[in-house]
């Protein structure tokens, strides 16, 4: 009877350790699957973040380009205004000079005073 109990005890011990070994293998494979899922999610998130970053870069570049274009347009307008102002000033100066010449031509020479001797 003692031999039978000893054999049963040994059998239970082997079954218990083998079931733990099987459980350990199952846990390892499950943990491996979870790690693979987490890596896949992480890489997907990285891809999404890169896409968002590129999208934001594109928007910022478009905004900067629009600001540069507007600034360039304003510079051109200012230069055109400056050129027009210089042209008007030149015309005014020419008109003033021609008026001066006309006035000189129309004004008679001042009479010289004759003194009695």
URTA-V776357 format. One record per backbone hydrogen bond with DSSP energy under -1.0 kcal/mol. NH is the residue of the N-H (numbers start at 1). CO is the residue of the C=O. Records with the same first field share a line. If there is no record, write none. Layout:
# URTA-V776357
NH->CO, CO
This chain:
# URTA-V776357
5->1
6->2
7->3
8->4
9->5
10->6
11->7
12->8
13->9
14->10
15->11
16->12
17->13
18->14
19->15
20->16
21->17
22->18
23->19
24->20
25->21
26->22
27->23
28->24
29->25
30->26
31->27
32->28
33->29
34->30
35->31
36->32
37->33
38->34
39->35
40->36
41->37
42->38
43->39
44->40
45->41
46->42
47->43
48->44
49->45
50->46
51->47
52->48
53->49
54->50
55->51
56->52
57->53
58->54
59->55
60->56
61->57
62->58
63->59
64->60
65->61
66->62
67->63
68->64
69->65
70->66
71->67
72->68
73->69
74->70
75->71
76->72
77->73
78->74
79->75
80->76
81->77
82->78
83->79
84->80
85->81
86->82
87->83
88->84
89->85
90->86
91->87
92->88
93->89
94->90
95->91
96->92
97->93
98->94
99->95
100->96
101->97
102->98
103->99
104->100
105->101
106->102
107->103
